[in-house]
Amino acid sequence: MLNKLNASLNVHEQALHVRGLRQEIIASNIANADTPAYRARDIDFKATLDKAMVNKPIRSSSLSLSQTSAAHIPGKALFPSDVGIDLLYRQPIQPSADGNTVDMDRERINFAENSFKYQASLTFLSNRIKSLQSVIQNQ
């Protein structure tokens, strides 16, 4: 019984985590919209979620970036290859002259859509937990 409960909630937990990672990738694209030669990135949500469910959960990395100056802000690499995320390059519809492939309209739409789906998953999970609490309290 507990295994079924854990399995049903694990799907939503992993989906929220993958949506959060995708949101970071889209935000990175938006932040680099004016960076010359920056190539927009994304993930295949379904493939990444399937990989997280079959293998081990996708996790954030603790890989740190090297600092060549004391004035640099310390940071962490978001997606090294060892965490199991396959970052894809977006095919530009109309690349800019400096080689940047970020399309701000597409990024805004993806950001809003991903935010909506993240919130919907969170609401669904919250309602599922509330219904389980109600069943437990009525027993």
N, C-alpha and C positions, 0 to 999 in steps of 0.2 A: 504494500500500500504506500509506504513512504517512498519507495523507488519511483512509483508512478507519479506521485506528487512532485518529487524532485525533477523528474524528466520533463513534466509539463511546464514547470516554471523555468527550467534551464533553457529551453528554446527562447523564451522571452528575454531572459537575462543576456544570452549571447546576441540576440537581435539588437537589444539596446546598446550593447558594447560595440558591435560592428557599426551601427548607425552613428554612434559617437565618434568612432574613428573616421568614418566617411565625412562627418561634419568638420573634423579637423583638417582633412585633406582639402575639402572645398574652401575652407577659410584660408588655408595656405595658398591656394590658387588665387583667391581674391587679393590677398596681401601682396602677391607677386605680380599683379596685373601690369605694373610698369617696369618690371625687371627685364632687361634685354635678354633674349634667347631663353627665357623661362618656358618650360613646356608644361602645360596643364596636366594634372594627374587625377586619377580616380580609381575606384575599385569596383569590381563586379560584386554587388551586395549578395546575391544569391550564392555565388561560388564561394565567397568568403564565409558566409554563414554555414554553408554545407561543410566546409573544411573545419570550421570551429566545432561543429556538432560531431563530426566523425573522429577527428583527431583530438587534440587538446584545445582548450579555450584560447582564443586570441587574447594576448595580453599586451600591455604597453611595455615599452622597452626601457631599460635603465642605462642604455648606451649613452655615454656623454660625448659631447663634441669637444674637439681640442681647441684650446685658447692660445693664440699666438701673441696676445698682448694682454696686459693686466686690465686694460680698458674694455675688453670684450665682456659681454654679458654671458654668463654660463648658460648652457642650454643642453637639451637632450635631443637626440635624433628620434624622430617620430616612428619611423617604420623601417628598421633594418630587416634584412632578409630572413634573419633567424626567428622572427616571431610569426612567420607563416602568412604574411600578407602579400598578395601579388598586386603591386601597384601597376596600373596601366597608364599609358599616355593617351590623352584625348586627341582625336583627329580634328584639326582645326577646320572650321568652315571658311574662315577668311583670316589667315595669319597676318600679323603685322609686319612691317618692313624690318623691324629689329629682331625678328624670329620668335617673338613671344606668341604663344598660342592660346592665351587666356581670353575667352569671350565673356565679358562681364555680364551680359544678359543671360547667357546659359548658366553661368555660375550662380547668379542671384536666384534663378528658377530652381536649380538643383539644391541650393541652400535652403530655400523656403520649403520645397517638397520634402527634403530629408528631415527638416525640423518638424513638419507636420506629421510625418510618419513616426518619428521618434516620440512625439507627444501622444500619438494614437496608441503606440505600443505601451507606453508608460501608463496611460489610462486603462487599457485593457488589463495589464498586469495588476494594477491597483484594484480594479473591480474584481478580478479573480481572487486576490488575497482577501478582500472584504467578504466575498461570498464564502470562502473557506472559513474565515473567522466566525461568520454567522452560523455555519453548520456546526462548528465546534462548540460554540456557546449554547446552542439549542440542544446539544446532546446531554 
